[in-house]
């Protein structure tokens, strides 16, 4: 009986240690850029360089440009911008660890706001196809594929009803 109790106690201790390690690893994982699903994004503001800010809103499953008269926008492009919320972060660092101008954050190359959460895009990293993104008081490295792009001629907004 005593041997069974020792075995049961050892098993419980092993399970507890494994659960603690799993939780610690999950807490240390970089995660995503924002704690928001792309499907939850309903408002997007984008400013590329010194250009004017573009404002968009999702209504009835489609994206609309809301600067002035509402016009339909390219759902694919705005879907890509919304996907940025779930961009996998390769690593986080405190913003104070960097000189902002040296990583392209003064001024930022692009500013993307998703539901009011601001993302400042800087230069690409020298270590690979990664871009610096400031989120509040932290800087993330994410894949360059999430870099906001300007609208192309083929993907310009189409007036409602056409």
C-alpha positions as CSV (number, residue, x, y, z in Angstrom):
1,X,0.0,0.0,0.0
2,X,2.8,2.4,0.9
3,X,4.5,1.7,-2.5
4,X,1.3,2.6,-4.3
5,X,0.9,5.8,-2.5
6,X,4.5,6.8,-3.4
7,X,3.9,5.9,-7.0
8,X,0.6,7.9,-7.0
9,X,2.4,10.9,-5.4
10,X,5.3,10.7,-7.9
11,X,2.8,10.6,-10.8
12,X,0.9,13.6,-9.4
13,X,4.2,15.5,-9.0
14,X,5.3,14.7,-12.5
15,X,1.9,15.9,-14.0
16,X,2.2,19.1,-12.0
17,X,5.7,19.7,-13.2
18,X,4.7,19.1,-16.8
19,X,1.7,21.5,-16.5
20,X,3.9,24.2,-14.9
21,X,6.5,23.8,-17.7
22,X,3.8,23.9,-20.4
23,X,2.3,27.1,-18.9
24,X,5.7,28.7,-18.6
25,X,6.5,27.9,-22.3
26,X,3.1,29.3,-23.4
27,X,3.7,32.5,-21.4
28,X,7.2,32.9,-23.0
29,X,6.0,32.4,-26.6
30,X,5.9,35.7,-28.5
31,X,2.4,35.2,-29.8
32,X,0.7,37.5,-32.2
33,X,1.0,41.2,-32.9
34,X,-2.3,42.1,-31.4
35,X,-4.6,40.1,-29.2
36,X,-7.4,40.4,-31.7
37,X,-8.7,38.0,-34.4
38,X,-8.6,39.5,-38.0
39,X,-12.4,38.8,-38.2
40,X,-12.9,41.2,-35.2
41,X,-11.3,44.2,-37.1
42,X,-14.0,46.6,-38.2
43,X,-12.0,49.8,-38.6
44,X,-8.8,50.4,-40.4
45,X,-6.7,53.6,-40.7
46,X,-3.6,53.5,-42.9
47,X,-1.0,56.2,-43.5
48,X,1.9,55.4,-45.8
49,X,4.8,57.7,-45.4
50,X,3.8,61.3,-45.4
51,X,0.7,60.6,-47.4
52,X,-2.8,61.3,-46.2
53,X,-4.4,58.8,-43.9
54,X,-7.0,56.5,-45.4
55,X,-10.0,55.4,-43.3
56,X,-12.0,52.2,-43.9
57,X,-14.8,50.4,-42.1
58,X,-16.3,47.0,-42.6
59,X,-20.0,46.9,-43.2
60,X,-22.2,44.0,-44.3
61,X,-19.1,41.8,-44.9
62,X,-17.4,44.4,-47.2
63,X,-14.8,47.1,-46.7
64,X,-15.7,50.7,-47.5
65,X,-13.5,53.8,-47.7
66,X,-15.0,56.3,-45.3
67,X,-13.1,59.5,-46.3
68,X,-15.8,61.7,-47.7
69,X,-18.4,59.8,-49.7
70,X,-18.4,56.1,-48.8
71,X,-17.0,53.9,-51.6
72,X,-16.4,50.2,-51.8
73,X,-12.7,49.3,-51.2
74,X,-10.7,46.3,-52.2
75,X,-11.8,43.5,-49.8
76,X,-8.6,41.5,-50.5
77,X,-6.3,44.3,-49.6
78,X,-8.2,45.3,-46.5
79,X,-8.4,41.6,-45.5
80,X,-4.6,41.6,-45.7
81,X,-4.4,44.6,-43.4
82,X,-6.8,43.0,-40.9
83,X,-4.7,39.8,-41.0
84,X,-1.8,41.9,-39.5
85,X,-3.5,41.7,-36.1
86,X,-2.7,37.9,-36.1
87,X,0.8,38.3,-37.5
88,X,3.1,35.8,-35.7
89,X,5.7,37.7,-33.7
90,X,9.2,36.4,-34.1
91,X,10.4,38.3,-31.0
92,X,9.5,41.2,-28.7
93,X,11.8,43.8,-27.2
94,X,11.2,46.9,-25.2
95,X,11.0,50.1,-27.3
96,X,13.7,51.6,-25.1
97,X,16.2,49.0,-26.4
98,X,16.3,50.8,-29.8
99,X,17.1,54.2,-31.2
100,X,13.8,54.7,-33.1
101,X,15.4,56.6,-36.0
102,X,17.8,53.7,-36.6
103,X,15.0,51.2,-37.2
104,X,12.9,53.5,-39.3
105,X,10.3,54.5,-36.7
106,X,11.1,58.3,-36.8
107,X,9.0,58.9,-38.8
108,X,7.5,55.4,-39.3
109,X,7.3,54.1,-42.9
110,X,3.6,53.3,-42.3
111,X,1.1,53.6,-39.5
112,X,-1.7,51.1,-39.4
113,X,-4.5,51.3,-36.8
114,X,-6.8,48.3,-36.4
115,X,-9.8,49.2,-34.2
116,X,-7.8,52.1,-32.8
117,X,-4.7,50.0,-31.9
118,X,-1.7,51.7,-33.6
119,X,1.1,49.9,-35.3
120,X,4.2,51.8,-36.5
121,X,6.1,50.0,-39.2
122,X,9.9,50.6,-39.5
123,X,12.7,49.3,-41.5
124,X,13.5,45.7,-42.4
125,X,15.9,43.9,-40.1
126,X,19.4,43.0,-41.2
127,X,18.8,39.4,-40.0
128,X,16.3,38.4,-42.6
129,X,12.9,39.2,-44.2
130,X,11.6,40.8,-41.0
131,X,10.2,44.2,-40.2
132,X,10.3,46.2,-37.0
133,X,6.8,47.2,-35.7
134,X,6.2,49.3,-32.6
135,X,3.1,48.4,-30.6
136,X,2.8,50.7,-27.6
137,X,6.0,50.5,-25.6
138,X,7.3,47.3,-27.3
139,X,8.9,46.5,-30.7
140,X,8.1,43.3,-32.5
141,X,9.8,41.6,-35.4
142,X,7.3,40.2,-37.9
143,X,7.5,38.8,-41.4
144,X,7.8,41.5,-44.1
145,X,4.7,40.0,-45.8
146,X,2.6,42.0,-43.4
147,X,4.0,45.3,-44.5
148,X,1.1,47.5,-45.6
149,X,1.0,48.2,-49.3
150,X,-0.6,51.0,-51.3
151,X,-3.6,50.3,-53.5
152,X,-2.8,49.3,-57.0
153,X,-4.5,50.7,-60.1
154,X,-6.4,47.4,-60.6
155,X,-7.6,47.5,-56.9
156,X,-8.8,51.0,-56.6
157,X,-12.0,51.6,-54.8
158,X,-15.2,51.2,-56.8
159,X,-18.1,53.6,-56.2
160,X,-21.2,52.0,-54.5
161,X,-23.7,50.7,-57.1
162,X,-21.3,50.3,-60.0
